[in-house]
Amino acid sequence: MSTSPAMTDSVFRLGILAFDGCMLSSVAGTTDALRVAQRLMEIRAPSSGQRFETVLLSARGAERICTGTGIELGGLQSPDRPLHMVLVPGLMHDSVEDLLRRIPQFAQEIELLRSLHLRGVRLATACCSTFLLAQTGLLDGRSATTSWWLDAAFRVRYPKVALRADRMLVEDGPFLTCGASTAVMTLVLRLIGEVGGEELAQQTGRMLLIDAERHSQAPYVSMALIERPRHSLSERAEQLLQQELHSDVSVARLAEHCGTSERSLLRHFRSHYGVSPQEHIQRLRVERAKALLESTLLSLDEIIERCGYSDSSSFRKLFKRSTSLTPADYRERFRLRSH
């Protein structure tokens, strides 16, 4: 059986696990970025002999697949070859329910990931393919990330994984997971830096206009777009919170409104949202502040008041902790330019 080659080899081999419905951007973007890095390396150190190599793999012995965009890819090869790392592209899907329904259809890919891990091959995922890696059980007890809008659904399905959905890229042992499709470029720059040095990674990033300083998904999160399983208790809670977000809402009052005990409410919030009711209220207030910063010319003090806070300093700290940006920086980056 093939084993993973040493990192000191002159050729770094990245396998991309291609399958029907995979996102073309994860495949093409990764391949193109490594080709650019290769060209830059040949200019900088033509005698180094160091090379990047990408190979499309199939877990099913297929020679061609159809990506989620309908474009076909050919030249797929067997994974039984020396590989340093295998990247699993994102999967085009319609909804959380669609994604969860389709996971069992990837039994062969999931089994291949287990086999590759036993061979010592590092595994990386882009976007929702972290679900496939989690399905192997290999992420149990480890940290990982996925696309921010899949946060709640992932936590419910894989409670043994320490999800860090605010992070653009998470590395834990031999596993690297990243957020939505463009976050795979952060992963690629990491690999280029490991193999060719940080200067090469920086040059590649400049050539491709990749922001190497993006470490967090937090500025892009929209609570309204996070997909969660429907639950009547959550819907009752959300109804009250949206109406009373400008005022104090105690756990006792929220539990009474939902017709449940405080203990049951706390347990539900932990399993459904991954946080306590108080923390969820803070998230909603930050979300309201983001919307007002984007779409109005209200002063920050006016926005803070509409979000149920009287202490400007504490809300600024909460906002920065939640989004990794100050309110002023957030407004500058995301405001509607018609204002």
C-alpha angles and dihedrals in degrees: 000000000000118000133204112275120235118267088239091069114113092237122062107204118202116187118204112204103221123195139159110289097020118143112263092210092064090053102038097036093052093046094047093048092052090048090054090049089050092053092048091049091052089053094046099041111008093173097050094093090211113143139178116220128186124194129185112231134198126203090199103049091254120155095200137027135185115235124219089265092057094251113132123227122202137185096065114169140198117275089224093103137090109288134171096197140357121213121205110208123221120271122235108234139163101224144340089273090053092048094049092046092054099047094087088056089068096062092127093051091046092051090049090054090055090049093048091051090053088052090056096251115149114237128216132183135198125208115323094358086090083080089062092049091047089051088064090063090234092116095055108125092011135101122252143156137214137174108317095236090060093055099108096041092050093050092052095048098040108030092161091065118085098227118203099186092169091067124089092207132013124189119192116168110305093348128090119183128180139187130248123348100283090050087075086077088064087055092049092052088050090055093046089052092050093051106030103021135259094282091060091047091051092048091049091049091051093048092052097035092240114162102228091186094069103111101148137057090198098100090056099048118119114186090205091063098047106112116225134169109264115255128173093220091055092048092053091048093048091050093058095040094052090050096046103031091119092060138051113281114188124207088242093055092045092050091049091050090050093047095239140102123271090244092053091046092052091048091049094050091050093052098037103037103016091234141072121270090256092053091047090052089053089052091052092049091051088048091053090048090051091052092049093046090051099045110027141052093225116139117252091250090055091048092048090052092051089052094057099258130120098179108079094189096054092047092050089054091048091049093049091047091050100043104021087234134090115244090252093051091046092052091049093051102040109024119124103258094221089077 
